[in-house]
Amino acid sequence: MQRAVMMAAGLALVAAAVPVMSQPARAQSIAWTKCGDDGKAECATLRLPVDWARPDGPSFGLAIARRKAKDPDARVGTLVFGPGGPGDSGVQRVTRVKGGIDRFSERLQNRFDIVSFDPRGIGASNPVTCSAELLAARPSPVMKSRKEFDATLAYNKRLRDDCRTRTGPLYDHADTLSTVRDVDALRAALGETRLNFHGSSYGTLLGEMYAETFPKRFRTMVLESVDDHSLRDTRRFVNSEVAAAQDSFDQFAAWCGRTEECALHGRDVRALWRDLRARAARGTLPDPRDPGSALPEFDLVVLAYKAFYGPDWAELATKLAALDASKPVATRAASPQTSGTATGTATGTDPFTAQFCSDWSLPVRGYSDYAKIMRGAEKIAPDMSQARPVVAVSACLGWPGPVKNPQHKLRVKGSAPILLANAVHDPATPYSWARTVARQLGRTATLLTYEGSGHGSYNRGPCMQDTIDHYLITGERPAPGTTCPAT
């Protein structure tokens, strides 16, 4: 019986990484067409193998986009941007003007062709497609009983089976090691001997894997908001993530304490937060998106967690003050979860599960193990133990086999120097992760520290942007230990 439960929960399914062949990708021509909201970008599709071990097998279309260097005479090369998520669109990063290409300074836009893509299984690159009915029935990632744990296991299997059927063979090849081969095929198609790479958040995992697999095929590499893929233990992964979220909450509370512009200034922020969470847990806190409905406790915590990315402290304080003043909604019984095979024809996309669960083995040995992990998280992060990272654990419960790209320490030999950038108070990619990856890379890496808060650091003032731009343009890294002040 115990063995069956352990197998159902996908325990200890860590295997050696599937070998990634390092031969150069066969170059193919790119048929660019004008695109973008200003008509100044170019878009195309590359046909690539679903399974790089079977190059003549099924293929898919990798959506790509480019903006050429505005100053061709000063052009340095091609800068490939690795989007985060999993789930972010690199194509939109290039094709959109506001909230897109404006992420990059004018210096970089003048000196580089800026290229990005929708990673396989995401956006316009054979997206992972699932029943909309099933996606809407996703249970809460916070499980408070063995019954809820077992129901999540059963739901995950139904969703996987449905998504695999609707998506096709790519569902089982959405791992980042496969995307590494896609990026190298893109490099070859662009005619570049060596590319320049800037990965953000989950895109740093792609950069790390590319440096490990093809250390001679990039000139510069920026890893911004760094993923540490050496965390093999589920408890360590969860604890490090919620500790970062708690640190961000502490920064928010301290800001409110010293800033009159905070809507909660002069009040006990932690006590108010505990009260809001208790009201949400009872099902009486109104949902700002639908005042007649209750806001679940998990959604309340995620509301704050997302605000820490900015950080948007003032807006968060205003929202929490409004929730505190709101009238309670009538409690209602929870809606029954979908139990059978989805019958609806409407579809949606799941850009997270197939990729993340192919990159991370986070085994949980039954409900008692899960409950122990969550109790530990509550001790470390009393205000933020239900932050979004717990989704990673619940979504991957019952994953049916060894992950294709399991966690391991980085082994990068003979590459160009790599620049890491991270905020000290990052809610999603802890500063400790960046320091660990820097140690693994050794002399290959230099860590640039932003002394402030938020997820992402490139656009945190002229110090960060100028330092990173200088490295990308000249290849010269800042001195070890370089920091930039909070803005």
Secondary structure, DSSP 8 states (H G I E B T S, - for coil): -HHHHHHHTTTT----------S---------EEESTTS-EEEEEEEEESSTTSTTS-EEEEEEEEE--S-GGG--EEEEEE--TTT--HHHHHH-TTTTGGGS-HHHHHHEEEEEE--TTBTTBS--EEEHHHHHT---S---SHHHHHHHHHHHHHHHHHHHHHH-GGGGG-SHHHHHHHHHHHHHHTT-SSEEEEEETHHHHHHHHHHHH-TTSEEEEEEES---TT---HHHHHHHHHHHHHHHHHHHHHHHHH-TTSTTTTS-HHHHHHHHHHHHHHT-SEETTEEEEE--HHHHHHHHHHHHHTT-HHHHHHHHHHHHHS-------------S------EEE-SSHHHHHHH------SHHHHHHHHHHHHHH-TTTTTSTHHHHHHHTTT--S--SS--------S---EEEEEEEE-SSS-HHHHHHHHHHHGGGEEEEEEEEESS--TTSSHHHHHHHHHHHHH-----TT-EE---
